[in-house]
Amino acid sequence: MSQLSEERKQELIDKYSKISSPSSTNSSGPRGPGGGHRGPGGGGRGNRGMHASGKPKNAAPVMKRLLGYIRKDIYRILLVFVFLLFGIAANLASNYILRPVINNLVDTNSSVEERVRNLLVGITLMAVIYIVGMITNYLNSRIMVDVSQSALVNLREDLFNKIQKLPLKYHDTHTHGEIMSRFTNDLDVVGQMINNTMTQIFSGVITLIGTVILMFVTNWILAIITILGVPLIALVASQIAKRSKNYYKGQQKSLGAVNGYIEESVTGQKVIKVFNHEETAMQEFNFLSDDLYEKQLKANFFGGIMMPVLGNISKVSYALSAVVGGILCLTANFDIGGLTIFTNYSRQFARPINELSSQVTVIFSALAGAERVFEVMDQEPEPADHEDAVEIYKENVQTVYDENKTNEDSDDKAISIKGEVSLSNVTFGYNPDKIVLNKINVTANPGQKIAFVGSTGAGKTTITNLINRFYDIEEGLISIDGIDIKNIKRESLRGNIAMVLQDTHLFSGSVMENIRYGRLDATNEEVITAAKTANAHSFIERLEHGYDTELEGDGSNLSQGQRQLLNIARAAISKAPILIMDEATSSVDTRTEKYIEEGMDKLMKNRTTFIIAHRLSTVRNSDEIIVLEQGEIVEQGTHEELLAMQGRYYQLHTGAIELD
């Protein structure tokens, strides 16, 4: 087995660290609609997830906006701070009470009985203080969990609701992993900050102030000696943090490379075995694993020595305070009880400083994560419907599904349609400087079947996206029964258009629930009827639990053809008068294709249908076939008419040229 070159080693780290990152969501980037134009920046793996790390660009506005999510709990937060004050005061007071207790024990002028009595009083008082501290700590932790989770729920729901309102363009230009990371990595670190960091910062500051005050109250000379050690602690901590930060950054990159390589190797296991690359894969993975080991070793070493080093420096300060304090006891009447509690304060003096410094990274990470969340929430949603927009429904078939609304009691703006779809001089580009469609003119009469054929990127899928108003056109007019679709409410428009796509997507749940997704108020009988229309009923009946069979992993327990039949059944139950079939049979074999086509034929009956297909056999019975190339119509007519022209379609049909 050959050794990996240095160039290959670096290539492995750079390439696979971009594919996957620690704690990222393993979802691929978006596929362009129907395999055609992807929109600006669409497609590709992209980054599989982003860490909530780094510094925010605008910390103050982000923090202000984030605090808005906990503002409604302001009284509970104030109560938490009150409890914190009680807890901190109890902790500091319990130490200070040791002073009279110890002084009483060494007081030879008092009787044994008096010293025992004073000792019991001191112990009782300390016990009460400790109990109060425990109760307040429990209460503030319990309340803060409720506050942080409430804020996180509201933030998560607002983010999800905004995602539902974003235009398709946003999803085409952002990978699934990038969007998912907002819900996972970014929100997790925000929740951590709200739950822990805010209270720890407040607690650390108050504890530090209280400790310094009590140190000066106890002995100002020893207090100054202790505080003089702070610059040394800060200097050492900053140097260790700087080194560990660089190593942790390298560790994250190496960990991302390992995760990325594992992910790609597992999903491509069949290809690895076919080409006998097991040995190469193991060698490359071993290198990545060893590289991660080295970087983790250094990162964890410098991360782990922070507390021991700072602890030892604190012990030096503690020892110095004890020595000087002992001298003061002998020469300046400094009491032994005071020396005892001061050494305690000296020993814990560095703890709140360390805690505060460690929270800075958490705060910056949380604010950076919150900033990315708010960036999504600040995206422009789909434009609101025009105030005079109308609702449409097919004659005798209610397609604006509302259990409280029927055709008879619909408002005056609801009108019936027959299904005529017209595109007049439509010009469109995902980017202003690149036209995808140029002067497209197509008319589909009610019940007609219109097919689009052409090379990948010719603009076929773009036309169907425009009919759905996933994008708005720059020039021209798209109308349904003479009504500009911009004057139709989006919900109503899309409720009257059913789509069967090449990429089927099934949700977690039963077969029946997935079919019913096309119309949520459909009865079980209507679901079964739709399945029969789609030729799906027979295979569903053969499943272990029939229509109650639970689907897993996007329907991974079904074949591609079965998933597509469910997709057709979902479109059938919608009762939409306009149907779009986008490469619906391209991912199945010829035998399954014929079975699916039978279901499609039943589905297309009496519906205005647009078909996009690479296989010309699926479009030959269309009422009109549109041949697109580079965003323009080069031919149109029936199958026979186009063959008679002996042009582009004829060449495709005879195999003289192939669709790419």
N, C-alpha and C positions, 0 to 999 in steps of 0.2 A: 504494500500500500504506500503510494507516494506521499511525501510530506507536502504540507500546504505552504505555498509561497507567502512571503510577507504581504505582497499585494492582495492575494486572495484573503488573507486573514483580515486585513483592514476592510476589504470589500464586504466580507460577511458581517462585520460589526456595523458598518455604515448602512448596509441595505436592510438587514433584519431589525435593527433598532427602530427603523421608520415604519415597519409593518405593524409592529405591536409594541405597546408600552405597558409597564406594570399597571395592574388594576384597570386596564382598558377594556372596553367592550368588544368582544369578538364578532363584529358585524362588518360585512364588507361595504365598500362604498356604493353609491347609487348607480344603478344601471340606467342608461339612457332609456327613455320610454320606448318600448318596443324594439330596442336595439338600434334605433335610428338616431336622429339628432338628440344630443343629451342636454342641450341647453348650455349656457356659458359655464365652462369648467366642470360639466357633469362627467360622471364616470370615473373609473380608476379606483384603486384601493384607497388612496389617500392615507391620511394618518388614522390609525385605528382607535385613537383615544388620546386625550391630552391630560396631563397632570395639572392639578390645581397647584401650581408652583409659580415662582417668580414674584415680581412686584406689580401691583396694579398701576395703571397709567394715571388714574385720578382717584386717589385713595379717599379724599374727603367726601366727594359726592357719593361714592359707592357706600361708604360707611353710613352716611346720612340716610341713604335710601334703604340700606339694610336694617338700620335701627327702626325704620318705619314699620317693619314687620313685627317688631316686638313692642311698639308704642302702645298698642291696645292693652298690653299686660304691664303697663308702667307701674301700677300700684303693687303688683306682685313682685316686680323687680326691686322696687324700693324696699319692700318687706324683706326680700333676700339680702339686700345690703345691710338692713338693720340687723338681721340674724348674723350676718358675717361680722358685723361690728361686735356683737355680743360674743361670738365665738373667739374672735381675735383677742378681745378684752379678757375673756376667761383664760385663754392660753397664757397671755402675758401676766395676768394677775396671779395665776397659779404658781408661776415661777417666783414672782415677787414675794408671795406669802412665805416662801421658804426662808426669807431673811429673818423675820422675827422668830420663826420656829427654831432655826439653827442657833441664833443668838440666845434663845431661852435655854437650849440644851447645854450650852457652854457657860451659862451664867452661874458661877459658883456662889453668888450671894443669895440665890433663891433655894428654897427647900426642894427636896426630891418630889414631894407631893405636888408642890406648886408647878414644878417643871413638867411633871407628867400630865397635870391638868391642862397646862398651856399647850403641850404637845397634842393632846387629844382634840382640843379646840381647833388647833391649826390643821390637823389632819381632816377633821370634819368639814371645816371651811373649804379646804382644797378639794375634797370629794364633791361637795355641792357645786363648786365652780366647774369641775371636770364634767359633771353630769349636765350642767347648763350648756357647756360647750358642745357636748355630744348631741344634745337635743337640737340646738341651733344649727349645727353642721348638717344633721339629717334633714331638718326642715328646709334649709336653703338649697340643699342638693335636690330634694324632691320637687320643690317649686320650680327650680331652674330647669329640670328635665322637662316638666310640663310646658314651660315657656318656650324652650328651644324647639321642642317637637311641634308645638303649635305653629311657631314661626316657620319651621321647615315644611310643614304640611301646606301652609298657605303659599309659600314660595314655590314648592313643587307643583301645586295645582295651577298656580298662575302661569308657570312655565309651560306645563302641558297644554293648558287652554290656549296659550299663545301659539304653540306649535300647530294646533289644529286650525288656526286662523291664518297661518302664513301661506303665501302663494306657492305653487308648485316650483317656481323658479328657485326659491330658497332651498328646497330639498334637492333640486338638481345640482346645486352648486356647493352643497355641504354633505360630507360623508355621513353615513349612519353612525359610525363610531364617534365622530365629532359631536353629533347631536346627543348621543347617549351619554357621553362623558359629562355633559352638563347635569344630567340627572344623577349620575353616580359620583365620580371623583369630585366635581365642583361642589355639589350640594352637601356631600359628606363632610368636606373640610369646613364648609360654612356652618353646618350643624355643630361640629366639634368646637368651633370658636364661640358660638353663642352659648353652648352648654357649659364649657369649661373655662375658656380663655378669659372671658369678661370677668367672671368671679375671681379667677386666679390672679389677674392683674390687680383688681381692687384689693383682694386679700393681701397680695404681696406688697403693695404700696403702703397699706395701713400697717401691716406687720412691721415693715422696715421703719416707718416713722415711729411707731410705738416702741420698737426695740431701741432705736437711737435715743428717744426721750428718756426711757427708763435707764439706759446706760449712763446718760449724763446725770440723771437724778441720783444714781447709785454712786458714781465716781467720775468726775469729768476728766481726770488725768488718764484713767484707763480707757475712757471713751475715745479720747483723741488718739491714743496709741492704736486702738482697734481700727478706727476710721482711716488712719494713715495707710493701712494695708489694702484698702479698696482699690487704689490705682493698680497695684500689682495684680490683684485678682482679675480686674477688668482686662489688663494687658495680656495675661496668660490665656484668659478665656477667648479673647478675640483672635489670638494667634492659632489656638487649637481649632476654633470654629472655622477659620479661613482654610486651614489645611483639610479639615473633615468635609467642608462644603465641596471642595474640588473632587475629593475621592467619592463622595456620595453622588455627585453628578456623573462621574464615570461609572459608578455602580448601576445607576438608573439606566444608562445607555446600554451597558452590558446585559442587564436584566431584560431590557426590552428586546435586545437581539436574541437572547435565549428563548424568550416567549414567542417571538416572531418566527424563529426557525422551527420550534416545536409545532406551532399552529400550521405552518405551511407544510411541514413534513407529514403531519397526521392527516390533513385533508388531501394531500397528494400521495398517499401511501401506495395506491395502485400503480401510479406512474413510476414511483421509485422502484417497485418490484419488477415492473415490465422491463425497465431498462437496466436492471441489476446495479442500482446505485446505492444499495444498502451500506456497503463499506465506506463509500465516499460520504454518505450522510452521517454515519457514525463518527468518522474522522472530523468532519466539520463541526458537528455538535460537540464533540469532546474539546475541540479548541475553544468554542464559545463558552462552554461550561468552565473550563480552566481559567479563561480570561475573567469570567464573573467571579470565580473563587478568589483570584488575586485582588481584584478591586474591592470585593466585599471584605476581605481580610483587612485591607488598609482602612477602608471606610469605617468598619466597626471598631478597629483598634483606636483610631483617633476620636471616634464618637464615644467609645467606652472609657477613655482615659480622662475625659473632661471632669467628671465628678470626683474621681480619686485625686487628681491633681489639685483641683480647687479645694477639696476636703483637706488635703495635706497642708496647703497654704493656710487654710483657716485654723488648722491645728497649731501651726507655728504662731499665728496671732494669739490663739488660745493659750499656748504655753507662755508666750511673752506677757500676756495679761496676768496669768497666774503668778509668774515670778515677780513682776512689778507690784501686783496686788499684795503678795506675801510680804514684800519689803514695806509697803504702806501699812500693813497690819502691825508690823513691828515698830515702825518709826512715826506713823502719823495717826495712830488710833483708828485705823480703818477696821471695821468690824468683820468678823469671819463670815457672818451671814451675808453681808454685802459682797464679799469676795466670791462666795459660792454662787450667788445668783448672777453676778457679773460674768463669771466664766461661762455660765449657761447661755447668757445673752450673746457673749462673744462667739461661742461655738455655733449658734444658730443665725448669726448676723449675715453670713454669706448666702444662706439658703434662699431668702426671698429675692436676693439679687440674681441668683442663678435662675430661679423660676421666672422672673421677669424677662431676663434675656432670652430664655428658651421660648417664651410666648411670642416674641417679635416675629419669628419665622412663621409661626402658626397664623398670626394676624395677617401678615403679608400674603400668605398662601390663600387664606380664606377670602381676603378682599380681591385677590386676583381671580379666584374662582367665582365669587359673586359678580365681579365685573363681566366675566364671560357669560354668566347667566343673564345679566341685565342687557348685554349686547343682543342676545337672542330676543329678549322680551321687548326691546326697543325697535326691532325690525318692523318695517311697514307691513301691516296685514293686507289681505286682499281688499281692494277698495269697496266701500259700502255700496249696496244697491242704490240705484237712483230712486228718489222718493216717489216717482211715478211708475216704478217697475211693476210688471204684472206677473201673475202666476199663470201657469199653463197646465193643462191636463188633457189626455187623450179622450176623445168622445166616448162616453159610456164607461170609461175606465179611470178611476181616481188614482193619480200618480203622485199627487202632493200628499204624502201619507201623514195624516194627523187623525188620531182616533176620535177627536172631537169635531172634525170638519168633514163635511160631505159635499158633493157637487152642488146640492140644492142650497146649502147655507154658506157657500163660499162667498167672499166679498165681491164687490163689483169689478175688481181688477182681474179676477180669475177668468180665463177664457179657455175654450177648448181648441185643440190643434189636431191637424190631420197628419202632420209629419213631413211637410215639404221643407227641405233644407237647401239653402242657396248660399254660395260663396261668390261674391262679385268683386273682381279686381282686388283680391286680397293680397297684400304685401306684408311680409313679416320677417323680422330677424331677432334672434335671441340677444344679439349685440347690435347696436345701431350701425356699426361699420361692416356688418356681414349679413347680407340678405339671404334668408333661407327659402322663402317663398316669394315669387315675383308674379304679380298680376294673375292670380289663380281664379278661374271662373268655372264653377261646378254647380249643377242643380240636380237635386235628388227629389223626385216626386214621391208622394206617399206610397209606401209599400215597395219602392224600387230598391234594387241591390246595386250599389256602386262599388267598384273595386279599384284600388290603387296599387300599381306595380311600379317598380323602379329600383335603382341601386340603393344601397345603404347610404343614408345621408341625403337622399333626394328630396325629403320633406314630407313623406307619407304620414308618419306618426305626428308630425307637427300639425298637420291639418286637423287630425282628430283632437289634439290638445286645444286647438283654437275653438273648435265647435263646443267643447266643454267649458270654454273660458278659463282654462288653466293659465292661459296667457291672453292678453288683449292685443289686437292687431293695430298697426300704425296707420294703414291705409286700407280702404275698401269696406265691404259690408258683409257680415254673416247674419243670415236671418232664418227664422223658422216660421213658416206660414206668413212670410212677409214682415214679421216683427224682428227688429234688430235685437240680437241676443243681449246686447248691453242694456236693453230695456226690459229684460226678463230677470226676475229674481234668481240668483245663482242656485239657491237650494231647489227651486222649482225646475230650473233648466236641467240641472244634473239629475234630478229625480226622474226626468223624462228621457234620460240617456243611459242605457246599460252598456257596459264594456266587458269584453272577454279578451284578456291580454295573454301574451305569450308566457309571461312570468306569473304563474298562479300564486296567490297568497291565501293560505288557509289559517284561521285563527285557532288558538287552543280552545277546545270544546268539542261537542258532538258533531256528527255529520249533519244532523238536522239543524243545529244552531248555525253552522256555517252556510247552509243553503238559505236559511231564514235571514241571514245578514243582508240579502238583497231587498228584503222588506220585512221589518221587524214585527209588524202586526199580522203576518201571515199565519194561518192555522196549520196544524200538522197535515191536514188533508191537502192544503195548497202546496206545502213543501213536497209531499209525495207526488202530486201532479206535476210539479216543476221538474222533479227528478226523472219522471217518466218521459217528459218532453225532451229532456237532455240525454235520454238513453242511459241514465245513471242508476235507475231503480234496480235493475237486475244485479249489478255488482254490489250495490249497497245491501241488498237482501242477503248476499252471500257473506257479508262481513260478520264477525263473531257476534256483535250486538246490534247488527243492522243499523238503523238510523241513530241509535244511541251510542254507536262506537265513538270512542274518544280519539281525536286526532292529536298527533304529537309532532313537534318540531316542524311546523309548516306542512303537515300532512306527509311526513317522511314514511309513515307506515302504509302509504298508498303509492301506486305507480304514477308516473307522470301523466299517463292518459286518464287515470281515475281522478286525479286532482283537477285536470282540465274539464272533465265532465261535471264535476261539482261546481266549477267556475261557471260553466254554461247554465247549470240549474239555478245558480244564484242570479244570473242575469234574467233567466226565464221568469222567476218569481217576482221580479221587480215590475213586470207588466209595462216596462218603458216602451213607448212607440218608436224610439230611435235606438238603433243598436250599432255598436262599433266592435268589430272583430279584428284585433291587432295581432297578426302572426299566431293565431290561436292553435294552429296545428304544426308549427315548425319544429317543436321539440319532441314529437312522437313519431313512431314508425308508421309505415304505409297502411298496415292493417288497422292499427288503432286510429289512424287519421280518418279512414272511411267510416269507422264507427262514430267518431266525433262529428264528422260532417253530417251524418244522419241527424244527430241531435241539433246541430247548428241549423240544418234546413228547417226542422220543426220550429226552432226558435225564431228564425228570420221570417216566418210566414206572417204576412200582414204588417210587417215592420219595415220602416225605412232603415236600410242597413248599409254600413260602410265597411268594406273588407280590405285589410292590408295583408298581402301574402307574397312569399317568395316562390311558392309552388304554384305555377300557373294553372295546374289542374283544379285548384280550388276556386278559381275566379272565372272559369270559362262560361259558366251559366249566368254571369252577372248581366244586368240590364245595360250597364255601361262600364267600360274599363278605361281608367285614366292612367296613362303612362307618364311618369314624372322623371325628369333628369335635371339635376342641379337647380331644383326649386321651380322649374317651369314645366308646363304641360306640353309634351312634344307630340302626343297622339291621344285620341280618345274615340271610343266607339264600342260596338259589340265585338265579341270574339271573332265572328266571321268577317266583320268589316275591317278589323285591324289586320287580320291575316291577308285580306285582299290588298291592303295598302303595301304589304311586303316591306314594312319599315322596321322600326325598333322592336315592336312587339313580335313581329314575324321572326326576326332574328333570335329573340329570346325563346320563342316557341319551338323553333327548329334546332336550337342549340348552337347556332352560329356564334352567338355571344352568350355569356352567362352573367347572371346578377351577382354583383360582388357585395 
